[in-house]
């Protein structure tokens, strides 16, 4: 083990000890730092569906698997997972136990923030060829871990966190851009999606997921041909534009149903004209009808709370 690996192991252990001291009332804990959450699972989980927002996550302990379309990404303690766009994913913790839970720290992180730091610090890593996926895995440097350690310390002091945490976040971005993974991070987070026009298309679908569109309209928005749009969109998101829209619709539908909105109203709000079609596609994705799914989620949430 070289000195850098030894340093990483030491700081990983420190972060893990600090994280374990946080009193968890849920599997995902929002801290006093507005953009920092702590994730913990005490046992392997079933495959679950969600939308991963633009973010950076470092794993302190355990292992997790993500499915993005047909692609599978696995990452573990010592890795970071970064997402540059909203990505519908299936996730599963594969390694966790009561005495050694899966634990990770996640910060919200947008391509715009990366671009701002890169420009101000005059950091433009060497460009890489080829369009890159919107989710990727890398190895954080000691300095990146130290940035997360600073955020964890601030998480117990809301007043200090509001003032100091944004600067620490910029430091983390700087360290990522200036480190060995700088080219990977810069190109995947920023360069290719912007240059290809795909980021504009994705942003439009996110803002208008409840509205119909044609591939030709999206292609015009991204200033490319329809066939080029299909290729580029799938390279970044691992799915076609209509599949991407459908996943966003159904994830929002699940949120509305959990908030108590009835099935018919939910279907209309997310863009379905037929509640029957909505229920059919909901069951195809989540495995249960809308009402059965919501009852199961509520039951599982109560059971988890009772078991601590």
SVG drawing of the C-alpha trace seen along z (x, -y; Angstrom):
<svg xmlns="http://www.w3.org/2000/svg" viewBox="-60 -34 64 42">
<polyline fill="none" stroke="black" stroke-width="0.4" points="0.0,0.0 1.5,-3.4 1.3,-6.5 -1.7,-7.9 -3.7,-4.7 -2.8,-4.6 -4.0,-8.3 -7.3,-7.4 -7.9,-4.5 -7.3,-6.7 -9.6,-9.4 -12.3,-6.9 -12.2,-5.5 -12.5,-8.9 -15.5,-9.8 -17.1,-6.5 -16.8,-7.0 -18.2,-10.5 -21.1,-9.3 -22.0,-6.5 -22.4,-9.0 -25.3,-10.7 -28.7,-9.8 -30.6,-8.4 -34.4,-8.6 -34.5,-7.6 -32.3,-5.9 -31.5,-9.2 -30.7,-12.0 -30.6,-15.7 -27.9,-17.5 -27.6,-21.2 -25.5,-21.6 -28.3,-22.3 -26.8,-20.2 -25.3,-17.3 -27.2,-14.1 -26.0,-11.0 -27.2,-7.6 -27.3,-4.4 -28.6,-0.9 -28.2,1.8 -28.9,4.7 -28.9,5.4 -32.0,3.9 -34.4,4.9 -34.1,3.2 -35.8,-0.2 -36.7,-2.9 -35.8,-6.5 -34.3,-9.6 -30.7,-10.4 -30.2,-14.2 -27.0,-15.8 -24.7,-15.0 -21.5,-13.6 -21.6,-10.6 -18.7,-9.0 -19.1,-5.6 -17.6,-5.1 -18.6,-1.5 -20.5,1.3 -21.4,1.7 -24.2,0.6 -25.4,1.4 -27.3,-0.8 -29.1,0.2 -29.5,-2.6 -31.4,-1.1 -29.4,2.0 -26.2,0.8 -25.1,1.9 -22.7,-0.2 -21.3,1.2 -19.4,-1.0 -18.1,-0.5 -16.1,-2.0 -13.4,-4.2 -15.4,-5.1 -17.3,-8.2 -20.4,-8.2 -21.2,-11.4 -24.3,-12.2 -24.3,-15.2 -28.0,-15.0 -31.2,-13.7 -31.0,-10.0 -33.9,-7.5 -32.2,-4.5 -32.8,-1.3 -30.7,-1.0 -29.8,1.8 -27.5,1.9 -25.7,5.3 -23.3,5.2 -24.5,4.1 -25.0,5.5 -26.1,4.2 -22.6,4.0 -21.1,2.7 -23.9,0.7 -23.7,-0.7 -22.9,-4.4 -22.4,-7.2 -22.2,-11.0 -23.9,-12.8 -23.8,-16.5 -25.9,-18.2 -23.6,-19.2 -24.6,-20.8 -22.7,-21.2 -23.1,-24.9 -21.2,-24.9 -18.4,-22.8 -18.2,-25.2 -18.0,-28.2 -15.1,-26.8 -13.3,-25.6 -13.5,-29.1 -12.6,-31.1 -9.7,-28.8 -8.6,-28.6 -8.8,-24.8 -9.6,-23.1 -8.4,-19.5 -7.4,-17.8 -10.5,-17.1 -11.5,-13.5 -13.1,-12.2 -16.5,-10.6 -19.8,-11.3 -19.8,-10.2 -22.6,-8.7 -24.4,-10.9 -23.3,-8.7 -19.8,-7.6 -17.5,-6.2 -14.1,-7.4 -11.7,-7.5 -11.7,-10.5 -8.3,-12.0 -7.4,-12.6 -8.2,-16.3 -11.8,-15.5 -12.3,-13.3 -11.0,-16.1 -13.6,-18.4 -16.3,-16.0 -14.9,-15.8 -15.2,-19.6 -18.8,-19.4 -19.6,-16.7 -18.1,-18.9 -20.3,-21.8 -23.4,-19.6 -23.9,-20.0 -23.9,-23.8 -26.6,-25.2 -25.4,-28.9 -21.8,-28.1 -22.9,-25.7 -24.9,-28.3 -21.9,-30.6 -19.0,-28.3 -20.3,-25.2 -20.6,-26.8 -16.9,-27.6 -16.1,-24.0 -18.2,-22.7 -16.2,-24.9 -13.0,-23.5 -14.3,-19.9 -15.0,-20.8 -11.6,-22.4 -9.9,-19.3 -11.8,-17.0 -10.9,-19.1 -7.2,-19.5 -6.7,-15.8 -5.9,-12.6 -9.6,-12.2 -9.8,-15.8 -10.2,-15.0 -12.8,-12.3 -14.8,-14.5 -14.7,-17.6 -15.5,-15.8 -18.3,-13.7 -19.9,-16.4 -19.7,-19.2 -18.0,-19.2 -19.8,-16.6 -23.4,-17.2 -23.0,-20.9 -21.2,-20.6 -23.5,-18.0 -26.8,-19.9 -28.1,-17.0 -28.2,-19.0 -30.6,-21.5 -32.9,-18.6 -32.8,-16.9 -33.6,-20.2 -36.6,-20.7 -38.0,-17.2 -37.5,-17.7 -39.4,-21.0 -42.1,-19.6 -42.4,-15.9 -46.2,-16.2 -46.4,-17.4 -46.3,-15.4 -43.5,-16.0 -42.1,-14.6 -38.5,-13.5 -38.3,-16.0 -39.1,-18.9 -36.4,-17.7 -33.9,-17.4 -34.6,-20.9 -34.2,-22.1 -30.8,-20.4 -29.8,-21.6 -29.3,-18.0 -30.9,-15.4 -33.5,-13.0 -31.1,-10.0 -28.2,-11.9 -30.5,-12.9 -31.4,-9.2 -27.8,-8.2 -26.5,-11.0 -29.4,-10.9 -29.0,-7.1 -25.2,-7.5 -25.8,-9.9 -28.9,-8.5 -28.9,-4.8 -32.5,-5.2 -34.5,-6.8 -36.1,-10.3 -39.7,-8.8 -38.5,-6.3 -36.8,-9.0 -40.0,-11.1 -42.0,-8.1 -39.7,-7.4 -39.9,-11.0 -43.7,-10.9 -44.0,-7.8 -41.6,-8.9 -43.5,-12.1 -46.8,-10.1 -45.5,-8.0 -44.6,-11.2 -48.1,-12.6 -49.8,-9.4 -47.7,-9.3 -48.9,-12.9 -52.5,-11.6 -53.5,-12.6 -56.0,-10.1 -55.0,-7.9 -57.2,-9.7 -55.9,-13.2 -52.3,-11.9 -52.6,-10.5 -53.8,-13.8 -51.2,-15.8 -48.3,-13.8 -49.6,-13.9 -51.7,-10.8 -55.1,-11.1 -56.2,-7.6 -56.0,-6.4 -56.1,-2.8 -52.9,-3.4 -51.4,-5.1 -52.1,-2.2 -50.8,0.3 -47.5,-1.6 -47.1,-2.2 -47.5,1.5 -45.0,2.4 -42.3,0.2 -43.0,0.7 -44.5,4.2 -47.7,3.3 -50.8,1.2 -50.6,-2.4 -52.7,-1.8 -51.0,1.5 -47.6,-0.1 -48.4,-3.0 -49.8,-0.7 -46.6,1.4 -44.3,-1.7 -46.2,-3.0 -46.2,0.4 -42.5,0.8 -41.8,-2.6 -43.7,-1.9 -41.9,1.5 -38.5,-0.2 -39.4,-2.8 -40.5,-0.2 -37.3,1.8 -35.2,-1.3"/>
</svg>
